[in-house]
């Protein structure tokens, strides 16, 4: 008898847990999370290659992040001048450059 290639997982396994709303932005944009680097807290968001449409300069290596390249957007989460100033000062990093920062 031939082998069946169907997965044997229970139905509904890929659904959001009960009580947690399905957040489409987290799926599309990777969601935001906080990281602490060099004693400062940063908010980090992954950007998919399909979502990037302009070139940016990486603050670590000073090379251009070409449109269509997946990368990270990073801004201070604990800035002195408030959330609006932190968002205005966000920078686009190569994923590798952010990991080694």
C-alpha positions as CSV (number, residue, x, y, z in Angstrom):
1,X,0.0,0.0,0.0
2,X,1.4,3.5,-0.9
3,X,2.5,5.8,1.9
4,X,0.2,8.8,2.6
5,X,2.0,12.2,2.6
6,X,-0.7,14.1,4.4
7,X,0.3,15.7,7.7
8,X,-1.1,14.0,10.8
9,X,-1.4,17.2,12.8
10,X,-4.6,18.1,14.6
11,X,-6.9,20.5,12.7
12,X,-6.7,24.2,13.7
13,X,-3.1,24.0,14.9
14,X,-2.1,27.1,13.0
15,X,-4.9,29.4,14.4
16,X,-4.2,32.1,16.9
17,X,-4.4,31.1,20.6
18,X,-7.7,31.8,22.3
19,X,-7.9,35.3,23.7
20,X,-5.1,36.6,21.4
21,X,-6.5,38.6,18.4
22,X,-5.0,37.8,15.0
23,X,-2.8,40.8,14.2
24,X,-2.3,41.1,10.5
25,X,0.4,43.8,10.8
26,X,2.6,41.3,12.8
27,X,2.3,38.9,9.9
28,X,2.9,41.4,7.2
29,X,5.7,43.5,8.9
30,X,7.2,41.0,11.3
31,X,6.0,42.9,14.4
32,X,7.9,45.2,16.7
33,X,9.9,44.0,19.6
34,X,12.3,45.6,22.1
35,X,16.0,44.9,22.4
36,X,18.7,46.3,24.7
37,X,22.0,47.1,23.1
38,X,24.9,48.9,24.9
39,X,22.6,49.8,27.8
40,X,19.9,51.4,25.7
41,X,16.5,50.0,24.8
42,X,15.6,50.0,21.1
43,X,12.4,49.2,19.3
44,X,13.2,46.9,16.3
45,X,10.9,46.1,13.3
46,X,11.8,43.8,10.4
47,X,10.9,45.1,7.0
48,X,10.3,42.6,4.2
49,X,11.9,43.1,0.8
50,X,8.6,43.6,-0.9
51,X,7.8,46.5,1.6
52,X,10.9,48.5,1.0
53,X,10.6,50.9,-2.0
54,X,13.4,53.4,-1.5
55,X,17.1,53.2,-0.8
56,X,18.5,53.9,2.7
57,X,22.0,54.3,4.1
58,X,22.9,51.8,6.9
59,X,24.3,53.8,9.9
60,X,26.7,50.9,10.7
61,X,28.5,50.2,7.4
62,X,27.5,53.4,5.5
63,X,26.4,51.3,2.5
64,X,23.1,51.6,0.6
65,X,20.2,49.3,1.4
66,X,18.7,48.9,-2.0
67,X,15.0,48.8,-2.6
68,X,13.6,45.3,-2.3
69,X,16.2,44.3,0.3
70,X,14.9,42.9,3.6
71,X,16.3,45.0,6.5
72,X,15.6,46.3,10.0
73,X,14.1,49.6,11.2
74,X,15.4,50.6,14.6
75,X,14.6,53.5,17.0
76,X,15.3,54.4,20.6
77,X,12.6,53.2,23.0
78,X,13.8,55.2,25.9
79,X,14.7,58.6,24.4
80,X,14.7,61.8,26.4
81,X,12.5,63.8,24.1
82,X,9.5,61.5,23.8
83,X,8.1,59.0,21.4
84,X,7.6,61.4,18.5
85,X,11.3,62.4,18.5
86,X,12.3,58.7,18.8
87,X,10.2,57.8,15.7
88,X,11.6,60.8,13.8
89,X,15.2,59.5,14.6
90,X,14.6,55.9,13.4
91,X,17.2,54.4,11.1
92,X,17.2,51.6,8.6
93,X,19.9,48.9,9.2
94,X,21.1,45.9,7.3
95,X,19.9,42.9,9.2
96,X,23.5,41.6,9.6
97,X,24.8,45.0,10.7
98,X,22.1,45.3,13.4
99,X,22.9,41.8,14.7
100,X,26.6,42.6,15.2
101,X,26.0,46.1,16.6
